[in-house]
Amino acid sequence: MAIRARPSGTTAQHRRIAAAAAGRGERPEPWRAVPAGADAVARHLAACALVVDAFAAVDSAERSFALPEFGAGAAFPAGRAIGFHLVDYVVHGWNVARSLGLPCAPDAGLLEAALPLALAVPDGGRRLEPGAPFRPALTPHGAAHPLDRILTALGRSPQWSG
């Protein structure tokens, strides 16, 4: 079976947040999608190392990270921006599990850490623009599970299945 080369979301997100950590988040190059290609695993591992090194070099939780995916001029303190990257992992893990018909049950501590960060992701009309990282927030049902609250905050229906 042939696998089509397509942009790697997680690899691209690692490059983007690493650029933001290094003070280059406003530049357009890191935000361009690059086809995964035949060396997708190597590219992903390199991007993982890049983001780990970039986060390790952050000297203050208040350092500003430019994140243009949230709109022109959008910037966040490092602690919040790094937290947004954690939320990406929680949600993308759920996306993959759901698309494969597998259960997704992240650790309660992880969800406890991710929930306030997901609730802090800017909402509004920007989420309707092409290429927006998230859809407008949905209303969770009743006393929703923390994962469901994270998902609805980012415009995903917990009932979705791939």
URBEL-V711221 format. One record per residue. N is the residue number from 1. NEAR is the number of other C-alpha atoms within 8 Angstrom. Layout:
BEGIN
n:N near:NEAR
n:N near:NEAR
END
This chain:
BEGIN
n:1 near:2
n:2 near:3
n:3 near:4
n:4 near:4
n:5 near:8
n:6 near:8
n:7 near:9
n:8 near:11
n:9 near:7
n:10 near:7
n:11 near:11
n:12 near:15
n:13 near:9
n:14 near:12
n:15 near:13
n:16 near:11
n:17 near:14
n:18 near:12
n:19 near:12
n:20 near:13
n:21 near:14
n:22 near:8
n:23 near:10
n:24 near:9
n:25 near:16
n:26 near:10
n:27 near:7
n:28 near:7
n:29 near:5
n:30 near:10
n:31 near:10
n:32 near:7
n:33 near:8
n:34 near:8
n:35 near:8
n:36 near:11
n:37 near:7
n:38 near:5
n:39 near:7
n:40 near:9
n:41 near:6
n:42 near:7
n:43 near:10
n:44 near:10
n:45 near:8
n:46 near:8
n:47 near:12
n:48 near:10
n:49 near:8
n:50 near:11
n:51 near:12
n:52 near:8
n:53 near:8
n:54 near:12
n:55 near:10
n:56 near:6
n:57 near:6
n:58 near:10
n:59 near:5
n:60 near:6
n:61 near:9
n:62 near:7
n:63 near:9
n:64 near:10
n:65 near:13
n:66 near:13
n:67 near:14
n:68 near:11
n:69 near:8
n:70 near:10
n:71 near:8
n:72 near:6
n:73 near:8
n:74 near:10
n:75 near:9
n:76 near:10
n:77 near:11
n:78 near:14
n:79 near:8
n:80 near:10
n:81 near:11
n:82 near:10
n:83 near:10
n:84 near:11
n:85 near:9
n:86 near:9
n:87 near:12
n:88 near:8
n:89 near:8
n:90 near:10
n:91 near:10
n:92 near:8
n:93 near:9
n:94 near:9
n:95 near:8
n:96 near:8
n:97 near:11
n:98 near:13
n:99 near:9
n:100 near:7
n:101 near:8
n:102 near:7
n:103 near:6
n:104 near:8
n:105 near:4
n:106 near:7
n:107 near:6
n:108 near:6
n:109 near:6
n:110 near:8
n:111 near:11
n:112 near:9
n:113 near:8
n:114 near:13
n:115 near:13
n:116 near:8
n:117 near:12
n:118 near:12
n:119 near:8
n:120 near:6
n:121 near:8
n:122 near:5
n:123 near:8
n:124 near:7
n:125 near:7
n:126 near:9
n:127 near:11
n:128 near:9
n:129 near:7
n:130 near:4
n:131 near:4
n:132 near:11
n:133 near:7
n:134 near:7
n:135 near:10
n:136 near:12
n:137 near:10
n:138 near:10
n:139 near:6
n:140 near:9
n:141 near:5
n:142 near:4
n:143 near:5
n:144 near:8
n:145 near:6
n:146 near:9
n:147 near:8
n:148 near:11
n:149 near:11
n:150 near:13
n:151 near:12
n:152 near:14
n:153 near:13
n:154 near:13
n:155 near:11
n:156 near:11
n:157 near:9
n:158 near:7
n:159 near:4
n:160 near:7
n:161 near:6
n:162 near:6
END
